[in-house]
Amino acid sequence: MNIKYKFKKFKVWFVKRTKKPLDLTEREHLTQKVIARLLSNPSTHYLMTPSGRYYLQTEDKKYTVILQDNFVKITNHSYSFEFNISSFLSNRLISLVEKKIERIRNQMENEMFKNEINILKQIIK
């Protein structure tokens, strides 16, 4: 098996055994699940503003989540739901969104690099 995979698996196991679970309110727990679901969906659009707001929107624009320091707003065509969350949870969710944005950026740069290589090979021929 892959050593990196086994190390990550051990790390997850170790963290689960040593960290006590975070006491989240039901609203914060559900918010975390909503954001995790949006992050796992490959068709979700991500936007980040210089002021530190993060926008997550489904492809069909059915739901939009605005994430900012200690603040979450979930909107739909028929309702808008906004509330404050703990700073720890806010930082954790923002870091998850930032990691996803970085992953997408890396994929885009890799594709651009492949295209550049192909163009250079065509020029040489």
N, C-alpha and C positions, 0 to 999 in steps of 0.2 A: 504494500500500500504506500501511498504517498506520505512522506514524512511531514510535509506542511499540513496536510489534512489531519493527520493524527495529532499534531501539535495544537491545531485550532480546536479540535474536539476535546483534548485534554484541558485547554484553556477555558472553554465554555463550561466543562464539568467542574473545574476548580472554582470559577467565579460563582457558579450556582451554589456550591457547597459553602463558600466563605462569606459571600455577601448576604446580608439580610434583605429580604424583599422590601422594596420601596412602598411606603404607605400612600397609595394614590386614591383619590376620590373616585367615585364611579364615573363622573364626567371626564376626569383626566384619563382614566383607564380606557374609556370608549374613544376618546380623542386619539390616544396612542394607537389603538387598533385601526381607526379610520385612516390615519396618516400612513401606517404600515401597509394597509391595503392599497392605498394610492401609490406608494413607492414600489410595491411589487407588480403593479400593473404597467406593462411596457408602453402603453399608449398614453400615459399621463404626461402632461406638459409641465415644465418647471420654469419658473422665472425668479430672478433674484434682483432686488433693487439695491442701489448703493447705500440707501438708508438702513438696510438690514431686514427688509421684509422678504418673505419667501412665499411665492404663489404656487399652488399645486392645483391643476385643473384637469378634469377628465377630458378625454378626446371629444366626447359628444357635448361638452360644456354643461353637463348636468349638475356637477358639483364643483365648487371652488373653495379651497382652503387657503386662508391667509395666516401665516405664522410669523409672529414677531416676538420680541422679548416679553415673556410672561403673558402673551396675548394670543388667542386663537379666534378666528372668525370663519365659520362654515356657512356658505351661502348656496342657495338653490334658486330656481326661478320663482319659487313661491315663499321662501322663508330665508331669514338671516339669523344666525345664532352666534353670539360672541360672548366670550368669557375669559377670565384670567386663569392662568395655570401657574404652578410652582416654577421657580427659576430653574431648579434641577431638571424637571421634565422639559421645560422649554429649551434648555441648552442641549439636552439629549436629542430631542426631536430635530432641532436645527442642525446638529451635527450629522444626523442621519440624512437629512435633505442635502446638506453640503456634500456628503460622501457620494450620494446618488448623482448629483450634478457633476462632480469630478469624474465619476465613472463614465458618464455620458460624454463628457468633454474628451476624455482619453480615447474613447472609441472613435469619436469624430476625428481627432488628430491622427489616429492610426490609419483610418480610411484615407484621409488627405495625404498621408505619407505614402501609402500604397499607390495612390493616383499619381503622385509626383514621380515615383520610381518608374511606373509604367510609361509616363510621358517621356522621361529621360531615356528609357530603353528604346522607345519608338524613334526618338531623335537620332540615336546612335545608329539604328538600322538604316 
